[in-house]
Each structure stands twice: as structure tokens, then as C-alpha cells.
Amino acid sequence: MKLCLLALPLAVACSDGRHIPLGQRQESAVRSLGLKDPYSTGPVIIGCSDDSFLNSEGFRAIGPDGRAVEGSVCCGWLKGCTVRFK
């Protein structure tokens, strides 16, 4: 299991530039803020609490003003999702 967790960031870093879709919960949270075309930038190692560590992803999207925004989405097991911006 630990090997899989270590290999995932490497696989994302070595991608060919295609946009990786967010998970359903994460995408719903990002789109509810009025952001368009969200895609994953990979798992978030630092920035989410312990209960949401395995359900967290970084993202990039287009804001309502047309500018690119970046952040992370942290979804806990017993709570909703929190969107955090860089």
C-alpha cells in the first residue's frame, strides 16, 4: 500500500500534460464556487487535515473573471469538502 501511495505522485508528475479529472466530490465542490473546467494537479501532501488526507487533490480551474486559479480540495470522511486557494 505504501508503495502505491509513493508511486501516485510520480505518475502524476510524469503525465503527458493531459488534464486529469477531479473526483466527483472534489469537482462538485469546485464547481459550486463558480469555477469552470477544473482538473487535478495531483494529490495534496500538506495542507489538509488527517481525516481528509487520502481524499485530497490539488486543482487548477478558470475563475468567474476568466483568470486561472489554483488550490486544493480536502474532503473528509465524515464532513463535506473544503476548497483552499493558493
N, CA, C and O atoms as a DFTB+ gen file, in Angstrom:
344 C
 N C O
     1  1       0.818      -1.194       0.000
     2  2       0.000       0.000       0.000
     3  2       0.861       1.256       0.000
     4  3       0.573       2.206      -0.728
     5  1       1.927       1.266       0.821
     6  2       2.797       2.441       0.881
     7  2       3.462       2.692      -0.465
     8  3       3.652       3.842      -0.862
     9  1       3.817       1.620      -1.166
    10  2       4.444       1.772      -2.465
    11  2       3.495       2.444      -3.447
    12  3       3.920       3.272      -4.253
    13  1       2.210       2.094      -3.388
    14  2       1.220       2.716      -4.268
    15  2       1.083       4.202      -3.969
    16  3       0.966       5.005      -4.895
    17  1       1.097       4.585      -2.698
    18  2       0.974       5.990      -2.337
    19  2       2.188       6.791      -2.792
    20  3       2.066       7.964      -3.147
    21  1       3.352       6.162      -2.781
    22  2       4.560       6.843      -3.237
    23  2       4.619       6.927      -4.759
    24  3       5.173       7.885      -5.299
    25  1       4.066       5.957      -5.449
    26  2       4.114       5.935      -6.907
    27  2       3.101       6.885      -7.534
    28  3       3.312       7.337      -8.659
    29  1       2.020       7.199      -6.849
    30  2       0.975       8.049      -7.420
    31  2       1.469       9.452      -7.761
    32  3       1.217       9.914      -8.874
    33  1       2.165      10.157      -6.852
    34  2       2.665      11.481      -7.244
    35  2       3.646      11.421      -8.410
    36  3       3.673      12.330      -9.240
    37  1       4.443      10.373      -8.482
    38  2       5.378      10.227      -9.579
    39  2       4.633      10.033     -10.899
    40  3       5.021      10.603     -11.919
    41  1       3.578       9.241     -10.884
    42  2       2.793       9.018     -12.090
    43  2       2.138      10.310     -12.561
    44  3       2.062      10.566     -13.763
    45  1       1.668      11.120     -11.631
    46  2       1.044      12.390     -11.996
    47  2       2.100      13.349     -12.534
    48  3       1.851      14.062     -13.507
    49  1       3.268      13.372     -11.915
    50  2       4.335      14.266     -12.354
    51  2       4.852      13.889     -13.736
    52  3       5.343      14.750     -14.466
    53  1       4.750      12.632     -14.100
    54  2       5.252      12.172     -15.389
    55  2       4.165      12.123     -16.456
    56  3       4.390      11.561     -17.527
    57  1       3.014      12.686     -16.196
    58  2       1.940      12.641     -17.180
    59  2       2.320      13.475     -18.393
    60  3       3.217      14.314     -18.319
    61  1       1.644      13.247     -19.497
    62  2       1.990      13.919     -20.742
    63  2       1.257      15.252     -20.919
    64  3       1.157      15.744     -22.043
    65  1       0.753      15.836     -19.858
    66  2       0.123      17.143     -19.946
    67  2      -1.382      17.101     -20.120
    68  3      -2.025      18.150     -20.110
    69  1      -1.954      15.942     -20.276
    70  2      -3.413      15.852     -20.386
    71  2      -4.027      16.184     -19.039
    72  3      -3.433      15.923     -17.992
    73  1      -5.197      16.749     -19.070
    74  2      -5.869      17.117     -17.831
    75  2      -6.482      15.885     -17.191
    76  3      -7.232      15.148     -17.830
    77  1      -6.159      15.671     -15.936
    78  2      -6.682      14.546     -15.176
    79  2      -7.937      15.034     -14.453
    80  3      -7.868      16.026     -13.728
    81  1      -9.073      14.372     -14.627
    82  2     -10.297      14.851     -13.979
    83  2     -10.236      14.698     -12.461
    84  3      -9.579      13.801     -11.931
    85  1     -10.941      15.598     -11.780
    86  2     -11.081      15.505     -10.329
    87  2     -12.066      14.405      -9.995
    88  3     -12.832      13.964     -10.852
    89  1     -12.046      13.964      -8.748
    90  2     -13.062      13.036      -8.274
    91  2     -14.423      13.734      -8.245
    92  3     -14.488      14.963      -8.293
    93  1     -15.481      12.979      -8.170
    94  2     -16.831      13.548      -8.229
    95  2     -17.093      14.539      -7.102
    96  3     -17.619      15.624      -7.348
    97  1     -16.734      14.184      -5.870
    98  2     -16.960      15.090      -4.729
    99  2     -16.128      16.353      -4.855
   100  3     -16.616      17.453      -4.593
   101  1     -14.876      16.199      -5.256
   102  2     -13.987      17.348      -5.385
   103  2     -14.460      18.279      -6.498
   104  3     -14.476      19.497      -6.319
   105  1     -14.842      17.721      -7.639
   106  2     -15.300      18.549      -8.753
   107  2     -16.574      19.304      -8.389
   108  3     -16.723      20.475      -8.739
   109  1     -17.483      18.650      -7.696
   110  2     -18.717      19.300      -7.270
   111  2     -18.429      20.497      -6.357
   112  3     -19.062      21.545      -6.483
   113  1     -17.475      20.335      -5.443
   114  2     -17.123      21.424      -4.525
   115  2     -16.515      22.602      -5.271
   116  3     -16.826      23.753      -4.968
   117  1     -15.654      22.329      -6.240
   118  2     -15.003      23.399      -7.010
   119  2     -16.019      24.117      -7.894
   120  3     -16.030      25.347      -7.955
   121  1     -16.868      23.359      -8.575
   122  2     -17.859      23.972      -9.461
   123  2     -18.913      24.774      -8.687
   124  3     -19.474      25.727      -9.227
   125  1     -19.188      24.405      -7.442
   126  2     -20.174      25.137      -6.648
   127  2     -19.714      26.561      -6.338
   128  3     -20.527      27.406      -5.964
   129  1     -18.422      26.831      -6.492
   130  2     -17.880      28.169      -6.273
   131  2     -17.864      29.007      -7.550
   132  3     -17.373      30.136      -7.549
   133  1     -18.403      28.454      -8.637
   134  2     -18.457      29.182      -9.891
   135  2     -17.216      29.031     -10.750
   136  3     -17.043      29.774     -11.717
   137  1     -16.344      28.079     -10.417
   138  2     -15.135      27.849     -11.202
   139  2     -15.439      26.886     -12.340
   140  3     -16.248      25.970     -12.191
   141  1     -14.783      27.100     -13.480
   142  2     -15.049      26.285     -14.665
   143  2     -13.835      25.447     -15.024
   144  3     -12.702      25.788     -14.685
   145  1     -14.090      24.354     -15.710
   146  2     -13.058      23.454     -16.243
   147  2     -12.008      23.039     -15.211
   148  3     -10.813      23.175     -15.475
   149  1     -12.420      22.536     -14.044
   150  2     -11.419      22.118     -13.062
   151  2     -10.748      20.806     -13.479
   152  3     -11.385      19.920     -14.049
   153  1      -9.471      20.703     -13.187
   154  2      -8.758      19.445     -13.386
   155  2      -7.736      19.267     -12.284
   156  3      -7.300      20.231     -11.654
   157  1      -7.361      18.023     -12.062
   158  2      -6.474      17.656     -10.961
   159  2      -5.022      17.959     -11.292
   160  3      -4.574      17.773     -12.423
   161  1      -4.298      18.428     -10.289
   162  2      -2.849      18.589     -10.413
   163  2      -2.126      17.546      -9.567
   164  3      -0.901      17.571      -9.447
   165  1      -2.894      16.633      -8.983
   166  2      -2.296      15.550      -8.209
   167  2      -2.683      15.603      -6.746
   168  3      -3.354      16.537      -6.306
   169  1      -2.262      14.601      -5.995
   170  2      -2.613      14.552      -4.577
   171  2      -1.920      15.663      -3.788
   172  3      -0.833      16.114      -4.150
   173  1      -2.560      16.090      -2.720
   174  2      -2.021      17.125      -1.843
   175  2      -1.392      16.434      -0.640
   176  3      -2.065      15.695       0.078
   177  1      -0.117      16.672      -0.425
   178  2       0.588      16.040       0.685
   179  2       0.419      16.869       1.961
   180  3       0.156      16.314       3.028
   181  1       0.566      18.174       1.858
   182  2       0.478      19.083       3.000
   183  2      -0.659      20.065       2.755
   184  3      -0.816      20.563       1.640
   185  1      -1.446      20.346       3.774
   186  2      -2.488      21.348       3.635
   187  2      -3.876      20.864       3.989
   188  3      -4.792      21.675       4.126
   189  1      -4.053      19.576       4.141
   190  2      -5.353      19.031       4.527
   191  2      -5.202      18.309       5.867
   192  3      -4.118      17.834       6.206
   193  1      -6.294      18.234       6.623
   194  2      -6.240      17.579       7.924
   195  2      -6.102      16.063       7.773
   196  3      -6.203      15.525       6.670
   197  1      -5.873      15.400       8.876
   198  2      -5.622      13.963       8.865
   199  2      -6.768      13.154       8.285
   200  3      -6.534      12.179       7.571
   201  1      -8.010      13.544       8.580
   202  2      -9.134      12.739       8.108
   203  2      -9.411      12.937       6.623
   204  3     -10.151      12.148       6.035
   205  1      -8.843      13.958       6.002
   206  2      -9.088      14.180       4.580
   207  2      -7.839      13.966       3.729
   208  3      -7.851      14.270       2.537
   209  1      -6.772      13.454       4.315
   210  2      -5.505      13.289       3.603
   211  2      -5.649      12.417       2.354
   212  3      -5.116      12.762       1.299
   213  1      -6.350      11.308       2.457
   214  2      -6.474      10.398       1.318
   215  2      -7.511      10.852       0.300
   216  3      -7.551      10.316      -0.808
   217  1      -8.346      11.821       0.642
   218  2      -9.362      12.337      -0.274
   219  2      -9.070      13.783      -0.652
   220  3      -9.995      14.589      -0.757
   221  1      -7.825      14.120      -0.854
   222  2      -7.464      15.489      -1.186
   223  2      -6.755      15.538      -2.536
   224  3      -5.998      14.633      -2.885
   225  1      -7.006      16.592      -3.280
   226  2      -6.381      16.769      -4.582
   227  2      -6.111      18.244      -4.818
   228  3      -6.868      19.110      -4.380
   229  1      -5.031      18.511      -5.510
   230  2      -4.779      19.853      -5.988
   231  2      -5.577      20.064      -7.262
   232  3      -5.923      19.095      -7.939
   233  1      -5.876      21.309      -7.601
   234  2      -6.639      21.563      -8.820
   235  2      -6.230      22.884      -9.449
   236  3      -5.640      23.750      -8.803
   237  1      -6.560      23.013     -10.722
   238  2      -6.500      24.274     -11.455
   239  2      -7.850      24.430     -12.140
   240  3      -8.454      23.449     -12.574
   241  1      -8.314      25.663     -12.234
   242  2      -9.609      25.938     -12.857
   243  2      -9.616      27.368     -13.381
   244  3      -8.671      28.127     -13.162
   245  1     -10.676      27.721     -14.066
   246  2     -10.870      29.071     -14.577
   247  2     -11.885      29.761     -13.675
   248  3     -12.988      29.254     -13.471
   249  1     -11.510      30.917     -13.137
   250  2     -12.389      31.669     -12.246
   251  2     -13.465      32.430     -13.001
   252  3     -13.435      32.483     -14.230
   253  1     -14.418      33.022     -12.283
   254  2     -15.505      33.778     -12.919
   255  2     -14.998      34.960     -13.750
   256  3     -15.662      35.381     -14.698
   257  1     -13.837      35.492     -13.404
   258  2     -13.282      36.625     -14.140
   259  2     -12.406      36.189     -15.316
   260  3     -11.839      37.036     -16.006
   261  1     -12.289      34.880     -15.552
   262  2     -11.525      34.360     -16.674
   263  2     -10.072      34.054     -16.361
   264  3      -9.350      33.554     -17.223
   265  1      -9.633      34.342     -15.156
   266  2      -8.246      34.057     -14.770
   267  2      -8.129      32.652     -14.191
   268  3      -9.080      32.109     -13.629
   269  1      -6.946      32.081     -14.342
   270  2      -6.688      30.751     -13.789
   271  2      -6.519      30.848     -12.279
   272  3      -5.886      31.776     -11.775
   273  1      -7.089      29.884     -11.560
   274  2      -6.933      29.793     -10.109
   275  2      -6.381      28.415      -9.779
   276  3      -6.575      27.453     -10.522
   277  1      -5.693      28.343      -8.654
   278  2      -5.069      27.103      -8.217
   279  2      -5.373      26.899      -6.744
   280  3      -5.486      27.867      -5.994
   281  1      -5.504      25.657      -6.327
   282  2      -5.757      25.384      -4.925
   283  2      -5.821      23.896      -4.657
   284  3      -5.293      23.082      -5.415
   285  1      -6.481      23.562      -3.559
   286  2      -6.653      22.158      -3.195
   287  2      -8.060      21.951      -2.653
   288  3      -8.684      22.873      -2.128
   289  1      -8.541      20.732      -2.789
   290  2      -9.857      20.345      -2.282
   291  2      -9.634      19.227      -1.279
   292  3      -9.053      18.194      -1.611
   293  1     -10.095      19.435      -0.056
   294  2      -9.939      18.447       1.011
   295  2     -11.327      17.924       1.385
   296  3     -12.176      18.689       1.842
   297  1     -11.556      16.636       1.195
   298  2     -12.847      16.028       1.506
   299  2     -12.654      15.010       2.628
   300  3     -11.927      14.030       2.462
   301  1     -13.298      15.238       3.756
   302  2     -13.189      14.332       4.892
   303  2     -14.196      13.204       4.815
   304  3     -15.155      13.259       4.045
   305  1     -13.967      12.177       5.626
   306  2     -14.859      11.018       5.648
   307  2     -16.219      11.374       6.243
   308  3     -17.247      10.915       5.746
   309  1     -16.235      12.180       7.293
   310  2     -17.481      12.486       7.981
   311  2     -17.910      13.928       7.796
   312  3     -18.822      14.396       8.479
   313  1     -17.264      14.641       6.880
   314  2     -17.618      16.039       6.652
   315  2     -17.646      16.299       5.155
   316  3     -17.331      15.411       4.363
   317  1     -18.009      17.477       4.774
   318  2     -18.020      17.846       3.357
   319  2     -16.629      18.169       2.860
   320  3     -15.631      17.802       3.481
   321  1     -16.572      18.854       1.742
   322  2     -15.308      19.229       1.135
   323  2     -14.996      20.693       1.403
   324  3     -15.893      21.534       1.455
   325  1     -13.725      20.982       1.570
   326  2     -13.241      22.342       1.760
   327  2     -12.322      22.682       0.601
   328  3     -11.413      21.918       0.277
   329  1     -12.562      23.843      -0.031
   330  2     -11.716      24.309      -1.121
   331  2     -10.771      25.356      -0.559
   332  3     -11.203      26.311       0.088
   333  1      -9.489      25.177      -0.805
   334  2      -8.475      26.111      -0.341
   335  2      -7.694      26.621      -1.537
   336  3      -7.278      25.851      -2.403
   337  1      -7.500      27.935      -1.571
   338  2      -6.798      28.554      -2.693
   339  2      -5.367      28.878      -2.325
   340  3      -5.065      29.144      -1.162
   341  1      -4.482      28.858      -3.314
   342  2      -3.076      29.222      -3.082
   343  2      -2.926      30.710      -3.138
   344  3      -1.821      31.226      -2.969
